[in-house]
Amino acid sequence: MTASEKVDRKALPPPRWNTREFRAPTTPVQQVVAAVFADVLGIDRVGLDDDFFALGGNSLAATRVMARLRSDTGTTVPLQWLFSDPTVEALASRIVAGVEGPAGEGFGPVLPILESGAAAPLFCIHPSVGLSWCYMGLAQRLEGDIPIYGVQSPAILEEGFVPESLEELAGRYISEIRAVQPVGPYRLLGWSLGGVIAHAMAIQLQAIGEQVELLAMMDSFVGSNGAEDGSPKSITMSDLLGGFGVDESVAGSTLSDLSLEAVTTEFARLTGQSVERAEQVLGRLLSTAERNARLMFEYCPERFNGDIVFFTAMTDDDTGTRAVREWDGAVTGQVHNYPVPATHWQMTAPGAWAVECPILRDVMGGKRPE
């Protein structure tokens, strides 16, 4: 993002343009939606079939779109509507109809990020907070005809879901991804805690005879090494913002310096929920994050039969080996380490995706990791 909070187009690969014939917006609401997309993303022309995330949008840019649409249309437009209906035509139709989605829209265990594509899907496991909104930027940058799904914590909607181990959590997530893809080969990606969960999932999938084609981690620490003092860490505002797909260094004082009460109010505004409902959801997110930190601390990884594709946040660790060393004994193959010029909290930012996506694309295309 630039200083003016617009997407820095120079940091992105060429957009994945629609190959179909351009259809111009015709109704007033369609024209407003297209204009807002174009302004926020810095694009000259946006048509009815253009997908916000396929054009390079991310979660932080999405919040700006929602604020602009609320101002320009006089209608409350929840953030989840953009996740479910990311094209100009679909979002404009929903605004006109005022159709409310399911109560848990955007918070379910499986978040469709990009459903089209004939290749095996990529499943992206949430970080500590339990949301996979941070992976929305993959829709434009990964390419390769690959469907993308986020895996989110069921505890956000299911009050009774209280896993006692990371293995139990992994087992539930396997059930969720098999509802989308019944048989392998499976492709798993996880940032932070998500990489640890992906490792546990990969082991369980192999134990039932399934093939795991890709196990990729983004700056994931295992066990007590994820905490500096050897105990489960407390959840910070960085964790919370990271779960929403927002890097606090980009958000600046507008978000990262807010109190939890202020964040709750902002969250309610963005998602179109009452403050009471937003407080309940955020409470579950924080409880989920605290529990997940404990489960990660207690996790003793078995050995995965294969390799790990690992991305290290070099701004935090110029040696590039602090996290990687911990995974050497958790695989029968190699841990292929790739440096990313980013902090831990920037690993899903556009600049980081520009490094990570070509590598992921090559590996999923059959190229052996270096």
N, C-alpha and C positions, 0 to 999 in steps of 0.2 A: 504494500500500500504506500502511496505517496504521502507527503506531509498534509495534503488536503483531503486525505482519507479516500482517494480514488485508487483503483487498482493500477499498479505500475505495469503497463503493457510491455515495457522493455524487459521485464523479468520473466515474462511468460513465453512459452512456445506459441507458434501460430494457432489461432483458435480452430476448433473442429467445426467448420462451417457445415450447414445443411447442404446436401447435394441436390435436394429438390428445388423446384422453381420458387423464387422468392415471392412471398405473398405479403403485401403491404397491409398494415392495420387500417381498418376502415371506420370502426365505431369510435366515438369519443373516448371510451374507457380503454379500448385497445391502443389508441394513439397515446394515451397517458402512460400506460404500462410500458409500451415500447420506448417512449421518450425517457422514462425513468431508468430503464435498463441501459439505454445508450449513454445517458449522462453519468451514471454511477460507474459503468465499466469503461467509459472513454471510447465508445464505438460509434462510428458514423451512422450506420444503418442497422436497424433491428426489425425483423419481420415477425409475422404471426407464429411461425414454427420454430423460432429461435428459443433455445433453452438457456435460462439464466446461468446455470452452472456449467453447461457446455461452452458458454461464451467466456468463461474464466471467473465467474462469480464464486465467492466463498461465504462463509457464515457471517463474517464481519460486514462484508459488502451487502449481504442480504438484509441485515438490520437497517442499513441506510435506505435500501429500497422500500422496506416496510414503512419507515418513517415518512419518506417522500410520498408514497401512495396514500398514506393516511392523510397527509396534508393536502394533496392534490385532488383526492376523490371525496374527502370528507367521510370515509368509511374506515372502520377498524379492520385492518388486514393482518391477521396473525402470521407470525413467521412460518408456522407449519404449512400454511397454504402454499408458500413458495416451494417447500420441499415436495409436496404432493402434486402440485400443478406448476412446474417451472417454466412452461412456455408462455409466451405472450397471450396467445389465444385462450389457453386453459385458465390462466390466472385471471384474465379479464372477464371471462364467463363466470368464474366463481365470485368475483367481486360484484358483478351485476346481480347474480342470483342470491348472493348473501348466504350461500350454503355452508352451514357448519359441518365440519368433519366429525369423526368419532372423538370422544372426550380425550383419548390418549394419542391422538394423531401426532406423529413425529417422535413419540416416546416409546413405541412398541419395541419388542425384542429384535425385530428385523426392520432395518430402515433401508428401503430401496433408494439407492443413489443413482444408478444407471441400469435400467432393466433390459435395454436392448442389447443385442450381441449374441453371436452363435458360439463363442468360446466358453470354456468353463469359467464360472464366475469367480471373482475375488471377494473374499469375506474379510472385512476390516473390523477388528475387535477393539472395543472402546478402551480409552484410558481410565484412570481411577474413578472419575466422576460417574461414569456409566453411560454417557451419551457418545454417539458416533458422528455428531454433526461436523466434527473437525475434518472428516474425510470427504466432505462435499466437493472440495476442489479437485479431487481425482477425476471427476466426470469429464473435464475438458482435457486434462493433461496426460492421462494414461494411454488412451487410444487402443488400437488393436482389437476392436470388436469384442471387448471384455465387459460383461455385466459386473456391476459393483454393488455390494450390499454391506451396510453397516450392521454390526451386532451390538445390541445395547442391553443394559441390565434389566431383567424382568422386574426387579425390585422397585423400579420407578412407578410401575402400575400395580404390581402385586405386593400388597403389604405383607403377605404371609411368606414371601420368598426370602428365606434367610439361610443361604448356603453356609455350611460349616467348614468347607475346605475349597481350595482352588480347583481340586479335581471334581468336586460336586458341581461347581460353577461351569467348568469345562464340559461336563456331561450334559448339562441343560443346553448349553450353546450348540453342542453337536446335534441335539434334537431339533433345534431351531434351523440350523443350516441345512439339515437333511430334508426338512420340509420344503426347502427351495431347490436343493440339489440332492436327490436320493442316494446317488452313488458317486464315487470319486472319478477321477483324481480331484483332490481338493487343493485350493489355494488360500493360504491364510496370511494375513498381514496384521501386525499390531504395533501401536505406538505406546511407549511407556509400559504401564501395567498390561496393556493389550497384547504386547509381545509375549509376556509371561503366560497369559491365558492361552494364547495361540499355541505355545509350546505344549502345554498340558492337553489341549485339544488334539494336537498332532499325534501325541503318544497314544491317546485313547482311540483315535481313528485307526491307527496302525494295528492296535490290539484287536480290533474287530475285522481286520482284513482289508481295510480301505487304504488307498494310495494317497499320500500327501505329496503333491507335486511341488508346492512352494511353501516354505515356512520363512517368513520375513519379519524382522523386528526393527523398530525405529527407537534407538536409544533406550532399550529395556534393561532394567537391572533386576537381578534375581535375589530373593531372600533378604537377609539383613543388609546386603550391599545397596539396597535401595534407600537406606536410611543412614545418615552420617553418624548417628550416635548408637547404632546397633539395635534400634527399636523401631516399631512402626511409626512412621512420621505423621505429624498432624496435617490435616488438609488445609491448604492455603488458598488465597484468592487466585493464584496462578493455576492451581488445579481446577478450580471452578470455571475460570475463563477458558482454560484449555479444553475442557469438556464441551464448551459451546463453540469451539473452533476459533477462539479469539486469543491472539498473542498479546500479553499485557504491555509489551514494549510498543506495540502499534496502537493499542487502545488508549494508552496513556492515562492521565488522571480522570478522563471521562468515565472510565469503568473500573480500572484496577485500584483506584483510591477510594472507591465507594464503600460504605458500610454494607453489611449483609442486608440490613433493612432497605437501603437504597437500591441494592442489586435486586432484591425481591420486587420492589416497585417497578423497576425497569424491566425485569423478566416478565412481569404481569402485562406490561404495556406491549412488549414485543410479541408475546404469544397469545394475546387476546383473552387472557384468563383474568378472573378476579384476583385481587391481592391475596385473598384467603387461599384460593386454589394454588396460586403461584408459591405461596409460603409452604404449602403442603408438598408440592413437587420438589422445591429446593431442599426442604428438610429431608426428603427421601434421597435426593441426590447426594447430600452431604453424609447422611448415614451410610449410604451405599459406598461412598468413597472411603470412609473410615473403616468399614468392614473389609473392603477390598485391600486396603493397606495392610491390615492384619493378616489376611489370607496370603498375600504376597510374601510377607515376612516369614510365614510358617512354611511356605512351599519349598519342598526338597525335590528338585527336578530329577526324573529318571532320564535315560538316554534315548533321544530321538534317533531313529535309524535314517540318517540322511544328513544334509547340510543345512546351515542357516545363512540366509542373506541378511546381513546386519548393517544398519546405518548409524554411525556415531555422530553425535552433536559436537563438532570440533571446537566450537567457541567455549564450551564448558570443559573440554578435556583435550588439550592440544597434543597429548600423547596418543590419543585415539585408541587406547587399549583398556581403559579402566573397566568399562562394562563388558567388552568382548571377552576378556579373560575368564569371566565367571561362567561363560557358556561353553567353553572348550570341552569340559567334561560332561556336558549334557547332550552331546551329539556323537554319533559314530563316525560322521564325516568331518567336514571342515566348517568353520565359521568364517564366511567371506565378508570382510569388513570394508565398508565404503565410507569415507569421511564426508560429512555434510557441513558446509560453512554456516552453522546456525547454532543457537542455543537449544536446550531441550524443549523449550516452549515454542520454538519456531520451526519444529520439525514437520508441521503440516501447513506452513506458510508457502506462498507461491515460489519464493526463491529456493526453498528446500525441495519442493515437488519437482522443480526443474532439474535437480540432481537425481532424485530418487526414481522418478517415473521412467526415464529411459532405461535404467538398470532393471527395474521390475519388468518392463516391457520386453527387454532382451531375454531375461531369464524365462519368462512365461512363453516366449517364442521359441525356446529350445536352446538358447545360447548358454553354455556352461559358465557359471560365475567365475570371476577371476580371483 
